[in-house]
Amino acid sequence: MTRYAVTYGADFLAAARATYPDSRGMQYSGPTFHEFMALPVRSAKFAFANNWDNLPSEMGGAARLVILEPAGAFGPIVFYAVLVDRPTGSVVEIAGFEEDRDYWATFVDPDDPDG
C-alpha cells in the first residue's frame, strides 16, 4: 500500500474560504474555515493519503473522491483529489469539494410549531 503526501489546490482553498468564514458573527453562525479544515478536510486527507488505490475513481483513475457522511454541523461532503507527479514524487492534491448545505433542513422537528 502506497502512502501519499496530501496538499491543497489553490481553487480548493479559495472555495473553502469563500464557503466558511474565519469567524462567526451576527450574520453567520455556521462552521468556520478552521473547523472545516480540522474536521471533514482532515478526514478526507487521511483517506486520500492512506487509501488512494481503493477509492472510487473519476476520469479514468486520474482523480479520486471521498464521500463523508454528515457529522456535527457538516452535511454530506464529497471531496475530489488528483494524483500529481512532482520532481519529489507523486502527491495527492485535494482539488475541490461539494457539500449538501441544505441537508439538515430536510429533517422536520415534530416539536417545532413553525416546521
PAKOL-430815 format. One record per residue (C-alpha): x, y negated, z; residue number from 1; residue in three letters. Coordinates in steps of 0.2 Angstrom, whole numbers. Example, Ala and Ser with C-alpha at 12.3 -4.5 7.8 and 13.67 -1.06 7.14 Angstrom:
REM PAKOL-430815
ATOM     c1     c2     c3    i   aa
ATOM     62     22     39    1  ala
ATOM     68      5     36    2  ser
This chain:
REM PAKOL-430815
ATOM     c1     c2     c3    i   aa
ATOM      0      0      0    1  met
ATOM      7    -17     -5    2  thr
ATOM      5    -32      7    3  arg
ATOM      4    -49     -1    4  tyr
ATOM      8    -66      5    5  ala
ATOM     -8    -77      3    6  val
ATOM     -8    -95     -2    7  thr
ATOM    -22   -108     -6    8  tyr
ATOM    -25   -115    -23    9  gly
ATOM    -27   -134    -24   10  ala
ATOM    -45   -133    -31   11  asp
ATOM    -50   -121    -16   12  phe
ATOM    -43   -133     -3   13  leu
ATOM    -52   -148    -12   14  ala
ATOM    -68   -139    -12   15  ala
ATOM    -66   -133      6   16  ala
ATOM    -63   -151     12   17  arg
ATOM    -77   -158      2   18  ala
ATOM    -89   -145     10   19  thr
ATOM    -83   -145     28   20  tyr
ATOM    -78   -162     35   21  pro
ATOM    -64   -164     48   22  asp
ATOM    -76   -168     62   23  ser
ATOM    -95   -168     67   24  arg
ATOM   -105   -184     69   25  gly
ATOM   -122   -191     68   26  met
ATOM   -124   -187     50   27  gln
ATOM   -116   -169     51   28  tyr
ATOM   -117   -156     64   29  ser
ATOM   -111   -140     54   30  gly
ATOM    -95   -131     54   31  pro
ATOM    -79   -141     52   32  thr
ATOM    -64   -139     40   33  phe
ATOM    -54   -132     54   34  his
ATOM    -67   -119     59   35  glu
ATOM    -69   -114     41   36  phe
ATOM    -51   -111     39   37  met
ATOM    -49   -102     56   38  ala
ATOM    -64    -90     54   39  leu
ATOM    -70    -85     37   40  pro
ATOM    -54    -90     27   41  val
ATOM    -43    -81     40   42  arg
ATOM    -54    -65     37   43  ser
ATOM    -53    -67     18   44  ala
ATOM    -34    -70     19   45  lys
ATOM    -32    -54     29   46  phe
ATOM    -42    -44     17   47  ala
ATOM    -33    -51      1   48  phe
ATOM    -16    -48     10   49  ala
ATOM    -19    -30     16   50  asn
ATOM    -32    -23      4   51  asn
ATOM    -29    -31    -13   52  trp
ATOM    -29    -15    -23   53  asp
ATOM    -45     -9    -16   54  asn
ATOM    -55    -25    -18   55  leu
ATOM    -68    -27    -32   56  pro
ATOM    -60    -35    -47   57  ser
ATOM    -65    -48    -59   58  glu
ATOM    -58    -52    -76   59  met
ATOM    -51    -35    -79   60  gly
ATOM    -41    -35    -62   61  gly
ATOM    -33    -51    -63   62  ala
ATOM    -44    -58    -49   63  ala
ATOM    -52    -50    -34   64  arg
ATOM    -66    -55    -22   65  leu
ATOM    -70    -53     -4   66  val
ATOM    -88    -54      2   67  ile
ATOM    -90    -59     20   68  leu
ATOM   -107    -56     30   69  glu
ATOM   -115    -70     39   70  pro
ATOM   -106    -74     55   71  ala
ATOM   -108    -88     68   72  gly
ATOM   -113   -104     58   73  ala
ATOM   -107    -97     42   74  phe
ATOM   -119    -89     30   75  gly
ATOM   -113    -76     17   76  pro
ATOM    -97    -81      8   77  ile
ATOM    -89    -74     -7   78  val
ATOM    -70    -78     -9   79  phe
ATOM    -61    -77    -25   80  tyr
ATOM    -42    -75    -27   81  ala
ATOM    -29    -71    -41   82  val
ATOM    -13    -62    -41   83  leu
ATOM      1    -75    -46   84  val
ATOM     18    -70    -52   85  asp
ATOM     31    -82    -45   86  arg
ATOM     50    -81    -45   87  pro
ATOM     50    -75    -27   88  thr
ATOM     37    -61    -31   89  gly
ATOM     18    -59    -33   90  ser
ATOM      7    -70    -22   91  val
ATOM    -12    -69    -19   92  val
ATOM    -19    -87    -22   93  glu
ATOM    -36    -90    -15   94  ile
ATOM    -44   -100    -29   95  ala
ATOM    -62   -103    -24   96  gly
ATOM    -77    -98    -13   97  phe
ATOM    -96    -98    -14   98  glu
ATOM   -107    -99      2   99  glu
ATOM   -125    -97      4  100  asp
ATOM   -128   -113     14  101  arg
ATOM   -147   -110     15  102  asp
ATOM   -145    -93     22  103  tyr
ATOM   -151    -97     40  104  trp
ATOM   -166   -107     33  105  ala
ATOM   -173    -91     26  106  thr
ATOM   -177    -85     44  107  phe
ATOM   -194    -90     51  108  val
ATOM   -194    -94     70  109  asp
ATOM   -211    -87     77  110  pro
ATOM   -210    -99     91  111  asp
ATOM   -207   -115     81  112  asp
ATOM   -223   -124     78  113  pro
ATOM   -216   -133     63  114  asp
ATOM   -210   -117     55  115  gly
